Amino acid sequence: MGIVYKAEDIRLKRFVALKFLPDDLTRDAQAVERFKQEAQKASAMDHQNICTIYEFSETDDGHMFMAMAYYDGETLRQKIQTYQFDVDEMTAVVKQLSHGLSQAHKKNIVHRDVKPANIIFASDGILKILDFGLAKLSGQDRLTKQISTLGTIAYMAPEQLSGKFIDHRVDVWSVGVIMYEMLTGFRPFRGEIEQAVIYSILNEEPDPIS
């Protein structure tokens, strides 16, 4: 979803994260305008479990970027790869994740791309949800050719994959998938290629957790 740089705000003397969006996602003026509106709503959310967005702008040569709070920590994706969660630990993480998403849903903001790579733990252990609005910019609320990674499809609700109307419940589905993965170490819906993962989500029941 873009290239991220660690940068320094020389006026306020703090580190920030600058995410430069891919040019192919910003050629559609209407899509960019929708994303700006989504970013504005997301930046207005004041919640400890949601990443703080400082600014959405573009460089003099037309490259669009977001300036966000910088968190010196690791993502949930990194944790899952090296650590096996028990039920209590999983519950503690999901409570924080749910609190943040609930705040967004109350403001009619749907993330659409909740996955371990979009969840980071700051150095103080507080969970932060990243990338609000980016899924909408890339068209990931519908199944399009722009969806090109198993890491995204594996957490998508059937309604998203079917191109149906979606609401906050797609985020709830994604949280369920994350819970399963935290407890087992693998995703409930799997496949070597995108089509196999999509078929699994739409047609199969995951193996029960023993």
C-alpha positions in Angstrom: 0.0 0.0 0.0 3.0 2.3 -0.2 6.5 3.0 0.9 7.0 4.2 4.5 9.8 6.3 5.8 10.8 7.2 9.3 11.3 11.0 9.3 11.8 13.9 11.8 9.4 16.8 12.3 12.1 19.4 12.7 9.6 22.0 14.1 8.0 19.8 16.8 11.1 17.7 17.3 9.5 14.3 17.0 9.7 11.3 14.7 6.9 10.6 12.3 6.0 8.0 9.7 5.6 9.2 6.1 3.6 6.8 3.9 3.9 7.6 0.2 1.1 6.2 -1.7 1.7 4.3 -5.0 1.1 6.5 -8.1 -1.2 4.0 -9.6 -3.6 4.4 -6.7 -3.7 8.2 -6.9 -4.4 8.7 -10.6 -8.1 8.6 -10.1 -9.1 12.0 -8.8 -12.4 10.8 -7.4 -10.8 8.0 -5.5 -8.2 10.4 -4.1 -11.0 12.7 -3.0 -12.8 9.9 -1.3 -9.6 8.9 0.5 -9.0 12.5 1.6 -12.5 12.5 3.2 -11.8 9.1 4.9 -8.4 10.3 6.1 -10.0 13.5 7.5 -12.5 11.4 9.5 -9.8 9.0 10.7 -7.6 11.9 11.8 -10.4 13.3 13.9 -10.6 10.1 15.9 -9.0 10.5 19.3 -8.4 7.0 20.6 -5.4 5.3 22.1 -5.8 2.2 19.9 -6.0 4.1 16.6 -2.9 5.5 14.8 -2.8 9.3 14.9 -2.8 10.9 11.4 -1.2 14.3 11.3 -1.5 15.3 7.7 -2.5 14.1 4.2 -0.7 16.1 1.5 1.5 15.9 -1.6 5.0 16.9 -2.6 5.8 19.6 -5.1 6.2 16.9 -7.8 2.8 15.4 -7.1 3.6 12.4 -4.8 0.9 11.9 -2.2 1.7 11.0 1.3 0.3 10.7 4.8 2.2 11.9 7.9 1.4 9.7 10.9 2.6 9.0 14.4 5.7 6.9 14.5 5.6 3.9 16.8 8.8 2.1 17.8 7.4 -1.5 18.1 6.5 -4.6 16.2 3.4 -5.6 14.3 1.0 -8.4 15.2 2.2 -10.2 12.0 5.7 -10.2 13.4 4.5 -11.5 16.8 2.4 -14.3 15.3 5.5 -15.5 13.3 7.6 -15.9 16.5 5.2 -16.4 19.4 2.3 -18.7 20.3 -0.5 -16.9 22.1 -2.6 -18.5 24.8 -6.3 -17.6 25.3 -5.7 -14.9 27.9 -3.1 -13.2 25.8 -5.2 -13.4 22.7 -8.2 -11.9 24.6 -6.1 -9.0 25.9 -5.0 -8.1 22.4 -8.5 -8.5 20.8 -9.9 -6.2 23.6 -7.7 -3.4 22.5 -8.3 -4.1 18.8 -12.1 -4.1 19.4 -12.0 -0.9 21.4 -10.3 0.9 18.5 -12.6 -0.5 15.8 -15.7 0.3 17.9 -14.7 3.9 18.1 -14.3 4.0 14.3 -17.6 2.2 13.7 -19.4 4.7 15.9 -18.3 7.3 13.5 -19.4 5.2 10.5 -15.8 4.5 9.5 -15.1 1.0 8.3 -11.4 -0.1 8.0 -12.0 -2.8 5.4 -8.4 -4.2 5.7 -7.9 -5.3 9.3 -5.0 -7.8 9.3 -2.0 -8.5 11.6 0.3 -6.3 9.4 -2.0 -3.3 10.0 -1.7 -3.7 13.8 1.3 -2.5 15.7 2.3 -2.6 19.3 4.0 0.6 20.5 6.9 0.4 23.0 4.5 0.8 25.9 2.5 -2.2 24.8 -0.5 -0.2 23.5 -2.0 -1.6 20.3 -2.4 0.8 17.4 -4.6 0.2 14.3 -2.9 1.5 11.1 -4.0 2.4 7.6 -7.6 3.6 8.0 -8.9 4.7 4.6 -6.3 3.1 2.4 -8.4 0.0 1.6 -11.1 2.3 0.3 -8.6 4.2 -1.9 -7.4 0.9 -3.5 -11.0 -0.4 -4.1 -10.6 -3.2 -1.6 -14.2 -2.9 -0.5 -14.9 -4.8 -3.8 -13.1 -7.7 -5.4 -10.9 -6.0 -8.1 -7.7 -6.7 -9.8 -6.0 -4.4 -7.3 -6.4 -7.1 -4.6 -3.2 -9.0 -5.2 -1.8 -10.4 -1.9 -2.8 -13.4 0.1 -2.1 -11.3 3.2 -5.2 -9.2 2.4 -7.6 -11.7 0.9 -7.1 -14.2 3.8 -8.8 -11.7 6.2 -11.6 -10.5 3.9 -15.3 -11.3 4.6 -17.4 -13.2 2.0 -19.4 -10.0 1.3 -16.2 -8.2 0.3 -15.1 -11.0 -2.0 -18.6 -11.2 -3.5 -18.8 -7.5 -4.2 -21.8 -7.0 -2.0 -22.7 -4.1 0.2 -20.5 -4.0 3.3 -20.6 -2.4 6.7 -18.7 -2.6 10.0 -19.3 -6.3 10.1 -16.5 -7.0 7.6 -14.1 -5.7 10.3 -15.6 -8.0 12.9 -15.1 -11.0 10.5 -11.4 -10.0 10.1 -11.0 -9.9 13.9 -12.3 -13.4 14.1 -9.8 -14.6 11.5 -7.0 -12.9 13.5 -8.2 -14.6 16.7 -8.0 -18.0 15.0 -4.5 -17.3 13.7 -3.2 -16.1 17.1 -4.3 -19.3 18.8 -3.3 -21.7 16.1 -0.4 -20.0 14.3 -2.1 -20.4 10.9 -5.0 -18.8 9.0 -8.4 -20.5 9.0 -8.7 -20.1 5.2 -5.7 -21.1 3.2 -4.4 -21.8 -0.3 -1.4 -21.5 -2.5 -3.1 -19.0 -4.9 -5.6 -16.2 -4.4 -8.5 -18.2 -6.1 -8.0 -21.1 -3.7 -8.1 -18.8 -0.6 -11.3 -17.1 -2.0 -12.9 -20.5 -2.6 -12.1 -21.5 0.9 -13.6 -18.4 2.5 -16.8 -18.7 0.4 -17.3 -22.4 0.6 -15.4 -24.1 3.4 -15.6 -24.3 7.2 -12.2 -23.8 9.0 -10.8 -26.7 11.1 -12.0 -26.5 14.7 -9.5 -25.3 17.3 -8.5 -28.2 19.5 
